[in-house]
Amino acid sequence: MSGKDRHGEGKFKRFGPYRIIEHQANVVVFAVLVITGLSQRYHAASWAQWLVMTLGGIDMVRFIHRSTGLVFSLFLIQHIAVAAYGLIFKKWGPSMIINKKDFSDAIDNLRYYFGITDRPARCDRYDYKQKFEYWGVTVGGVLMVITGLTLWFPTEIFSLLPMLPGQIIPAAKVAHTNEAMLAFLVIAIWHIYNSIFSPEVFPLDTSIFTGWISEERMIHEHPLEYERLTGEKLEGGHEAETKGLTDD
């Protein structure tokens, strides 16, 4: 294992500067989209009216939302382009691809949670929860971009694709607002819980901020990756239960 992957004996490199910056930028963009989007969806609510007026009126809120949406679109395009380039030319492993093992891991963890087995699933670089969340957000992001552009430029859309039925516009509005609410709930409930309130990382999973993950968490959460990086076979398949967990 190269020195860049391990810091001393206690930490492993998990994310590089590019991924860290990308994540923080997406946090800001997502927050702005949620604030300006929900205030338009629930425009009759007192809090939404206060927020709209504070931001300078509905026209300004729409301008901020659309401008931030363009930034989000660029982020999404570059993310997909970088991933494709890495897979094709740099031969990156398809670590985020959902496979049969992810479904069996989910079943194994359910058996572990109910006390049927004595150890959780043995996961690799990303577990099934991270993969399902990632693809949900990515596919949802593509849907948001397409429906958002459709609502922003309806005339141009019909000029380019005159065969589309007129119901496309109301359908795009329904899909855009509902997918936005779903994305908000996934991030607010699932992602934030797993990153902050989960007992295994509380009070905060710092790996996306520092780029490093502790050896104890590496063994506990990503034993297959640990074995691959170190060449060490974990005794009994899972040593972390006796070592305990620490924050990064």
C-alpha positions as CSV (number, residue, x, y, z in Angstrom):
1,M,0.0,0.0,0.0
2,S,1.4,3.5,-0.9
3,G,2.1,6.0,1.8
4,K,-0.5,8.4,0.3
5,D,-3.2,5.9,1.2
6,R,-2.2,5.6,4.9
7,H,-1.2,8.1,7.5
8,G,0.9,6.4,10.1
9,E,-0.8,3.4,11.5
10,G,-4.2,4.9,12.5
11,K,-5.7,6.5,9.4
12,F,-6.5,5.8,5.7
13,K,-6.9,8.2,2.9
14,R,-10.5,8.1,1.7
15,F,-11.1,11.3,-0.3
16,G,-8.7,13.6,-2.2
17,P,-9.0,17.4,-2.4
18,Y,-11.1,17.3,-5.5
19,R,-13.9,15.3,-3.9
20,I,-13.7,17.3,-0.7
21,I,-14.1,20.6,-2.6
22,E,-16.8,19.1,-4.8
23,H,-18.8,18.0,-1.8
24,Q,-18.7,21.3,0.0
25,A,-19.6,23.2,-3.2
26,N,-22.6,20.9,-3.7
27,V,-23.7,21.5,-0.1
28,V,-23.9,25.2,-0.7
29,V,-25.6,24.9,-4.1
30,F,-28.1,22.3,-2.7
31,A,-29.0,24.6,0.3
32,V,-29.6,27.6,-2.0
33,L,-31.8,25.5,-4.3
34,V,-33.8,24.2,-1.4
35,I,-34.4,27.6,0.2
36,T,-35.4,29.3,-3.0
37,G,-37.3,26.3,-4.3
38,L,-39.4,25.6,-1.2
39,S,-40.2,29.3,-0.7
40,Q,-41.8,29.2,-4.2
41,R,-43.6,26.0,-3.7
42,Y,-45.1,27.0,-0.4
43,H,-45.6,30.7,-1.4
44,A,-48.8,31.0,0.7
45,A,-47.0,30.2,3.9
46,S,-46.0,33.1,6.1
47,W,-42.4,31.9,6.4
48,A,-42.1,31.6,2.6
49,Q,-43.5,35.1,2.1
50,W,-41.0,36.5,4.7
51,L,-38.2,34.7,3.0
52,V,-39.1,35.9,-0.5
53,M,-39.3,39.5,0.7
54,T,-36.0,39.2,2.6
55,L,-34.3,38.0,-0.6
56,G,-35.7,40.9,-2.6
57,G,-39.0,39.7,-4.0
58,I,-40.2,36.8,-6.2
59,D,-38.3,37.8,-9.3
60,M,-35.0,37.8,-7.3
61,V,-35.8,34.5,-5.8
62,R,-36.5,33.0,-9.2
63,F,-33.3,34.5,-10.6
64,I,-31.3,33.1,-7.7
65,H,-33.0,29.7,-8.1
66,R,-32.4,29.5,-11.8
67,S,-28.8,30.7,-11.6
68,T,-28.0,28.2,-8.9
69,G,-29.7,25.6,-11.0
70,L,-27.3,26.3,-13.8
71,V,-24.4,25.9,-11.4
72,F,-25.8,22.6,-10.2
73,S,-26.2,21.5,-13.8
74,L,-22.5,22.2,-14.5
75,F,-21.5,20.4,-11.3
76,L,-23.5,17.4,-12.4
77,I,-22.1,17.4,-15.9
78,Q,-18.5,17.6,-14.7
79,H,-19.1,14.9,-12.1
80,I,-20.4,12.5,-14.7
81,A,-17.7,13.5,-17.2
82,V,-14.9,12.9,-14.6
83,A,-16.4,9.6,-13.6
84,A,-16.6,8.4,-17.2
85,Y,-13.0,9.6,-17.9
86,G,-11.7,7.8,-14.8
87,L,-13.4,4.6,-15.7
88,I,-12.4,4.6,-19.4
89,F,-8.9,6.1,-19.4
90,K,-7.6,5.7,-15.8
91,K,-9.2,2.3,-15.3
92,W,-10.8,3.3,-12.0
93,G,-12.7,0.5,-10.3
94,P,-16.5,0.8,-10.6
95,S,-16.8,1.1,-6.9
96,M,-20.2,2.9,-7.1
97,I,-21.9,0.4,-9.4
98,I,-24.7,-1.5,-7.6
99,N,-24.3,-5.3,-7.9
100,K,-25.8,-8.5,-6.6
101,K,-23.6,-8.4,-3.4
102,D,-25.2,-5.1,-2.3
103,F,-28.6,-6.8,-2.1
104,S,-27.2,-9.7,-0.2
105,D,-25.3,-7.2,2.1
106,A,-28.6,-5.5,2.9
107,I,-30.1,-8.9,3.8
108,D,-27.1,-9.8,5.9
109,N,-27.3,-6.5,7.8
110,L,-31.0,-7.0,8.5
111,R,-30.2,-10.4,9.9
112,Y,-27.4,-8.8,12.0
113,Y,-29.8,-6.1,13.3
114,F,-32.3,-8.7,14.4
115,G,-29.7,-10.8,16.1
116,I,-29.9,-13.7,13.7
117,T,-26.2,-13.4,12.9
118,D,-23.3,-12.1,15.0
119,R,-21.6,-9.9,12.5
120,P,-22.7,-7.3,9.9
121,A,-22.1,-7.4,6.2
122,R,-18.6,-7.2,4.9
123,C,-18.6,-4.2,2.6
124,D,-16.0,-2.8,0.2
125,R,-15.2,0.9,-0.5
126,Y,-18.9,1.9,-0.5
127,D,-21.7,0.0,1.1
128,Y,-25.1,-0.6,-0.3
129,K,-26.6,2.4,1.6
130,Q,-24.1,4.8,0.2
131,K,-24.6,3.4,-3.3
132,F,-28.4,3.6,-3.2
133,E,-28.2,7.1,-1.9
134,Y,-25.6,8.2,-4.5
135,W,-27.6,6.9,-7.4
136,G,-30.9,8.3,-6.1
137,V,-29.4,11.7,-5.8
138,T,-27.5,11.5,-9.2
139,V,-30.5,10.2,-11.2
140,G,-32.8,12.6,-9.3
141,G,-30.3,15.4,-10.2
142,V,-30.6,14.6,-13.9
143,L,-34.4,14.7,-13.7
144,M,-34.2,18.0,-11.9
145,V,-32.0,19.5,-14.6
146,I,-34.2,18.3,-17.5
147,T,-37.5,19.3,-15.9
148,G,-36.1,22.6,-14.7
149,L,-34.9,23.6,-18.2
150,T,-38.3,22.5,-19.5
151,L,-40.1,24.9,-17.1
152,W,-37.6,27.7,-17.7
153,F,-37.6,27.5,-21.6
154,P,-41.0,25.9,-22.6
155,T,-41.2,27.7,-25.9
156,E,-37.7,26.7,-26.9
157,I,-38.3,23.1,-25.9
158,F,-41.4,22.9,-28.1
159,S,-39.5,24.5,-31.0
160,L,-36.8,21.9,-30.8
161,L,-39.2,19.0,-30.1
162,P,-42.5,19.9,-31.7
163,M,-43.8,16.3,-31.4
164,L,-44.0,16.6,-27.6
165,P,-47.5,16.8,-26.2
166,G,-48.7,19.9,-24.3
167,Q,-49.0,17.9,-21.1
168,I,-45.1,17.9,-20.9
169,I,-45.1,21.3,-19.1
170,P,-47.5,20.4,-16.2
171,A,-45.9,17.0,-16.0
172,A,-42.4,18.6,-15.7
173,K,-43.7,20.9,-12.9
174,V,-45.1,18.0,-10.9
175,A,-41.9,15.9,-11.4
176,H,-39.6,18.9,-10.6
177,T,-41.4,19.9,-7.4
178,N,-41.9,16.3,-6.1
179,E,-38.4,15.2,-6.9
180,A,-37.1,18.3,-5.2
181,M,-39.0,17.4,-2.1
182,L,-37.8,13.8,-2.2
183,A,-34.2,14.9,-2.6
184,F,-34.6,17.3,0.3
185,L,-36.0,14.5,2.5
186,V,-33.3,12.0,1.5
187,I,-30.6,14.5,2.4
188,A,-32.3,15.8,5.5
189,I,-33.3,12.5,7.0
190,W,-31.0,9.7,5.5
191,H,-27.8,11.5,4.7
192,I,-27.6,13.8,7.6
193,Y,-28.5,11.0,10.0
194,N,-25.7,8.7,8.6
195,S,-23.2,11.6,8.6
196,I,-24.0,13.1,12.0
197,F,-26.4,11.2,14.3
198,S,-25.4,7.6,13.5
199,P,-23.9,6.1,16.6
200,E,-20.9,4.9,14.6
201,V,-19.9,8.5,13.6
202,F,-21.5,10.8,16.1
203,P,-21.0,13.7,16.5
204,L,-19.8,14.0,12.9
205,D,-18.3,11.9,10.1
206,T,-15.3,14.1,9.4
207,S,-13.9,12.0,6.5
208,I,-15.4,14.2,3.8
209,F,-13.8,17.3,5.4
210,T,-10.4,15.9,6.3
211,G,-10.1,13.2,3.6
212,W,-9.1,10.6,6.2
213,I,-10.9,7.7,8.0
214,S,-9.7,6.0,11.1
215,E,-8.4,2.4,10.9
216,E,-11.1,1.3,13.3
217,R,-13.9,2.6,11.1
218,M,-12.2,1.3,8.0
219,I,-12.1,-2.2,9.5
220,H,-15.7,-2.0,10.8
221,E,-17.3,-0.3,7.8
222,H,-15.1,-1.3,4.8
223,P,-13.3,-4.5,5.8
224,L,-12.9,-5.7,2.1
225,E,-11.2,-2.5,1.2
226,Y,-9.0,-2.7,4.3
227,E,-7.9,-6.2,3.3
228,R,-7.2,-5.1,-0.2
229,L,-5.1,-2.1,0.8
230,T,-3.1,-3.8,3.6
231,G,-3.0,-7.3,2.4
232,E,-4.0,-8.3,5.9
233,K,-6.7,-10.9,6.3
234,L,-9.0,-9.9,9.2
235,E,-9.4,-12.7,11.7
236,G,-13.0,-14.0,11.8
237,G,-13.9,-11.6,9.0
238,H,-14.5,-8.7,11.3
239,E,-12.1,-7.4,14.0
240,A,-13.6,-4.0,14.6
241,E,-16.1,-5.3,17.2
242,T,-13.2,-6.0,19.6
243,K,-11.2,-2.9,18.8
244,G,-14.1,-0.3,19.1
245,L,-14.9,2.7,17.0
246,T,-13.4,6.1,17.0
247,D,-14.0,9.3,15.1
248,D,-11.7,10.3,12.2
